[in-house]
Amino acid sequence: MRAIVRLVQLVATLLVASAIVFAAMSVLPGDAALLRLGMNAEPEAVAALRAEMGLDRPLPARFAAWLGGVVSGDLGTSGTYDVPVTALIAERAAVSAPLAALALLLSVMLALPAGLLAAIRRDRISDRLVQAAAQVGLSVPAIWLGLLFIYVFAAHLRWTASGGFPGWGAGFGAGLAALVLPTLALGIPQAAILTRIVRTAVTEAMDEDYVALARAKGRRLAGAVIVHALPNAWAPIITIIGMQFGFLVAGAIVVETVFNLPGLGRLLFQAVAQRDVVLVQGVTLVVVATVVVVNALCDVLATWTNPRQRAAP
Amino acid sequence: MLARLFLTLALTVLPLAATAQVDRPLVVGMALEPPHLDPTAGAAAAIDEVLYANVFEGLTRIAEDGRVRPQLSTRWSVSGDGLAWTFTLRQDVTFHDGAAFDASVAKFALDRFRAEGAENAQPQLFAAIESVEATDAETLTINLSRPDADLPYSLAWGDAVMVHPDSADGNKQTPIGTGPFEFDTWRRGDRVILTRYADYWGEPAGVERVEFAFISDPGTALASLLAGDVNAFPNFPAPEQIPVLEANPDFHLEIGTTEGEVILAINASRPPFDQLAVRQAISAAIDRDVLIAGAMYGAGMAIGSHMPPHDPAYVDLTSVNAYDPKRAKALLAEAGQENLSVTLTLPPPAYARRSGELIAAQLRQVGIDATLKPVEWAEWLSSAFKGKDYDLTIVAHTEPNDIGIYARDDYYFHVDNPRLDEVVAELETQADPDARKGLLEEAQRLIADDAVNAFLFVLPKVGVWDARLTGFWPNSPIQANDVTAVRWES
């Protein structure tokens, strides 16, 4: 029953998001057909292209037609690139999805030990150091971090390329190598946020009676935290990771631009500049759907990891 | 900025690898990615910047010096009344898929571009053509409805390159032309890769493989050069880095001219800009040297009318309506416009946004209060250009030989001058070079005297490439990156 409610919510969210994006794009001034034909275009040619692109039809009709296509798995044809939107998205997701996954992984791998350490050594030197590092990580924008990495590792040390993506066809290693610096630039600020969350969540759990009880029974602090406090801290941590995923997708636009990666973020950016409504709709739908699904999964996971909630009928 | 500090560090301690590999692929950086790869079906300059002369060829071409040269036609002649042009075509030409090129293919291509509802972005190039005949395999006759002395020039544009009936529809994704490079791969969002075409009819390309890499961020563009990932930027997107590049012996920096006249367009259909004195005042309020130094970091040349200084017919009219704030104030007083408020609409390119801020400050000095209004390209085209909804705007007109726009009815900065209309009409039919030069000079003077727009500077072509490369064009007489003669020197 809950699953069905969830599903209905999900579909409703996507529908509302699509309608908002469609409306927003139509309010933006600028004619996609004129943009494509340029300053010397004859009015007749612009009119013909507008008709071909369906821009002369009223907005609700265009939205309905688009929606009909989506239901049958067809996201339409990009007005600027003249290729199916699904193909463009698939191409770009092959870069963006691994990037997001790697950045998330990096962020968790850095934040979990750092946050735990800070919580266990609360108010000690190591806690202060972790907190300070997190503060720095939070204050550094991904774009600045990206440029710094490029100048140090690509232009100066020449360890990696300055950007671009060779395609997975060039081999798994080559593809992965191109994602190392972007992953760092995207993952480090996320890790800083997550470190704070982990520290807070674990600290709160440590103040609960059962940890004190475990300590009283002779458990060492670290053992008590990992066995008793951490399981109870999972829920808020997972919820935050789910929320972070949305920021990750937004941050990817900047990082993809700096590293010149052909990802979904840059595709979306170009599509907006070109007034390619069908493409913007397609990319937004996929991104919104991903964020919503990931959040839902995180909710389920958070419930499942909470011993008290799991025990409840 | 710390990034710049690192950059300076990198420049001082970083010697480029000195090994010469003559067969190396060439990686050319470009700021914008083309939306598709058919130069005959889109206005985006990036399309021509990848494909013109490299993959696609026309009956004629524009050479490095800006003049028209033979390409797929070896010679041409025009009838006494100027209405019938005969082109003799090359007979050893094949498209990259093996299809042969002949007069029937040329007829197909020209008919396709000028068909009703065609997607071609430069319909005016073909406006005078009445019919096209393939007399025999190597002879093409173009019949005109009125004389058009510019026809060989028009046919050299990217919008008029030769396409084959079998492959024309697919050119947006897989371009098939007759040039020295054939299309290999387009990794969308990253690069287009071309390779040398083995059966090319003419001089083979200088490199085996050329990759056009699309890098939109100026900071990344510089880093990609320093890292050696990109070998050349024919149009480097960040003039502020000119000193950095100049100081580096591993690169060759060449600041050339383009056909792009940057103008402060004035909407004369809207009072008080319909008054000559107001337009003259606006022009006299602007210190072009400050703009070039401040907005373009010293690259660019001041102009006083709508023609680039490298053109043989160029007249230096920078002294007409030159910088003179006192005169500007007097002119405004004479027009009764001492307290003028205007909106200055700015499209996205850096030259426009940066010039706009400086111009607003300069206008304020003579009592004109200018509000800046930044807009996106799509909005600029729809509202300012097409809808004429603006007071002042800054834009570069990059089409070569485009002075005729000043005689167009209802153009976005229209000022009516019957004499100019006559001059432009005469230019369309006059074939004698000396007479043409005289007409072009008169047209420039008329436009300057009318202060139709405030003419600012010519867009520079900031070219930077690996010092071991030769064959890049210093100037840009057409929006293209012709790399057919580029090669690595050991």
Interface residues (C-beta under 8 A of the other chain):
Chain A: L28 P29 G30 D31 A32 L34 L35 R36 L37 G38 M39 N40 A41 E42 E44 A45 A48 L49 T80 Y81 D82 V83 L88 E91 R92 W144 L147 L148 I150 Y151 V152 A154 A155 H156 R158 A161 S162 G163 G164 F165 G167 T257 V258 F259 N260 L261 P262 G263 R266 L267 Q270 A273 Q274 R275
Chain B: L2 A3 F6 L7 L9 A10 V13 L14 E33 P35 H36 G42 A43 A44 E116 G117 A118 E119 N120 A121 Q122 P123 Q124 K172 Q173 R187 R188 G189 D190 R191 A213 F214 I215 S216 D217 G219 T220 L222 A223 S224 L226 A227 G228 D229 V230 V375 E376 W377 A378 E379 W380 L381 S382 S383 F385 K386 E399
